C-alpha cells in the first residue's frame, strides 16, 4: 500500500510554506506508516549505554537501520555522519542512532571504525527493533525520522541523493 506523505517545509528565502508530496512505495517494505506513533524499544549501544526510546520523547529522532554486510549502508553512512550528525550532534533536541541488524558487538564496533562514523550504533539482536518497523526479510539501508511527539514523519529506503536531501530538509525544519 502506498502512503502519501505531506510534509511542510518552510523555505527560508521565501518565508512561505511549501508542501512536498511523496509516495512511499510498497516495495520499501515498511510495516509502519507516516503519522503513526513510532514503535518503542530498549537496547544498548556498542559501548554498553542503555537506550530507551521512551526517553527520547521531545526530541527529533533519526533511526538509521544498517548492517556491516550492507554495501549501500557503507555508501550512505559517511553522508549521514558529515551532513546530519556533524551538523546536529550538539543540538539537545536531536538524537541519531544507527541500529545494526543482528550482529555481535565486536563486529558492530569494527564496522563503525571502518566507515568511520561517530554517531551511536545500537545493537539489535535478532532484529527485534528492525522488525517493528519493516517486514520480515526486508533489507536494511533505511531511515526513519520521528518528530518531537513520537510520530513517524519521514522514511527512506536505500540511498537516493534526492530522497536523502529531502530528509535533511525535513530534519532541519523539525528542529526550527
Residue, then its C-alpha position, 0 to 999 in steps of 0.5 A: x500500500x502506498x502512503x502519501x506523505x505531506x510534509x511542510x517545509x518552510x523555505x527560508x528565502x521565501x518565508x512561505x510554506x511549501x508542501x512536498x508530496x511523496x509516495x512511499x512505495x510498497x516495495x520499501x517494505x515498511x510495516x509502519x506508516x507516516x503519522x503513526x506513533x513510532x514503535x518503542x524499544x530498549x537496547x544498548x549501544x556498542x559501548x554498553x549505554x542503555x537506550x530507551x526510546x521512551x526517553x527520547x520523547x521531545x526530541x527529533x529522532x533519526x533511526x538509521x537501520x544498517x548492517x556491516x554486510x550492507x554495501x549501500x549502508x557503507x555508501x550512505x553512512x559517511x553522508x549521514x555522519x558529515x551532513x546530519x550528525x556533524x551538523x546536529x550532534x550538539x543540538x539537545x533536541x536531536x538524537x541519531x542512532x544507527x541500529x545494526x541488524x543482528x550482529x555481535x558487538x565486536x563486529x558492530x564496533x569494527x564496522x563503525x571504525x571502518x566507515x568511520x562514523x561517530x554517531x551511536x550504533x545500537x545493537x539489535x539482536x535478532x532484529x527485534x527493533x528492525x522488525x517493528x518497523x519493516x517486514x520480515x526479510x526486508x533489507x536494511x539501508x533505511x531511515x526513519x525520522x520521528x518528530x518531537x511527539x513520537x510520530x513517524x514523519x519521514x522514511x527512506x529506503x536505500x540511498x537516493x541523493x534526492x530522497x536523502x536531501x529531502x530528509x535533511x530538509x525535513x530534519x532541519x525544519x523539525x528542529x526550527 
